[in-house]
Amino acid sequence: MKVPDFIRLLTLAAIWGASFLFMRIAAPEFGAINTAFLRVLFGCSGLAIILLMMRKKIAFNGKTRQALLLGAINSGLPFLMYCLAARWLPAGYSAILNATTPLMGAVIGFSFFGATLNVKKWAGVFLGLAGIVLITSTGEMHSTADLVWGVIACLIATACYGVAGFLAKKWISDKGGLEPTIVAFGSQLGATLFLLPFFGYTLAFGPAVNWAQPEVWGSVLGVGLLCTAVAYILYFRLISDIGPLKTLSVTFLIPPFGVFWSYLVLGEEINSGFIFGGVIICIAVWLAVSPDKKRVEIISVADK
């Protein structure tokens, strides 16, 4: 991996790690639904502007419905779940639990999509569960119920990511594919349309919101434009330059950044049990996503 690629990988991890901080600031003030909707709205708008600047034609080639539905599953519902979790959990918790996405993908693939799991991947799944249990039983939370509901919301989000990975292959990749940036834009557009009715309902019948909070708007713009639109461009650039396998290593880098930003900005406490739980989850993720020896040999020969 070249130095510029490594810098881009660290930058992407830092940006995505900051998304949990931004949601932790915005969701308690604007509400979970409002924050989630504004995130995808600004993300969609930012990607549209970027595509126009790149002079790329926005065309879904007969896959409009699939792209929009995928957006609801891959962005709309997960972002809503993370915004709900942000009302109950410290940002560092959400960042660590986000790392369980590959574990969820492994379990969902085995359960519903015919994927096979070897002993190493099963070990990763069970070790990840142990890490989650350790995190949920560690730390000083104001309410055990809040902790449990926050963890459940995060795990629903990662389950959505796991399902979306298989559906993207089935609905889009196996049917001719689409330009990755177009898929990203379609995802945010679908998420925006999915959350729009909920946003409208909260505006009409939900509790009053104090919208005149510049620092909260800064967080919303940050999570929408920076952590969604700009991050997607970085992500797909890395996939193009270093391949999907190496890009997946960003999974291990997001939690430390998420914990660091929450500690630096919000002063969230970091205790030993929480750190051990996070380390266990990272090891579990490595077991789940690291390629088998045969696959590594094939890749190395192809690279040569």
Buried (B, 14 or more C-beta within 10 A) or exposed (E): EEEEBEEBBEBBBBBBBBBBBBBBBBBBBBBBBBBBBBBBBBBBBBBBEBBEEEEEEBEBEEBEEBBBBBBBBBBBBBBBBBBBBBBBBBBBBBBBBBBBBBBBBBBBBBEEBEBEBEEEBBBBBEBBBEBBEBBBEBBEBEEEEBBEBBBBBBBBBBBBBBBBBBBBEEBBEEEEBBBBBBBBBBBBBBBBBBBBEBBEEBEEEBEEBEEEBEEBBEBBBBBBBBBBBBBBBBBBBBBEBBEEBBBBBBBBBBBBBBBBBBBEBBEBEBEEEBBBBBBBBBBBBBBBBBEEEEEEEEEEEEEE
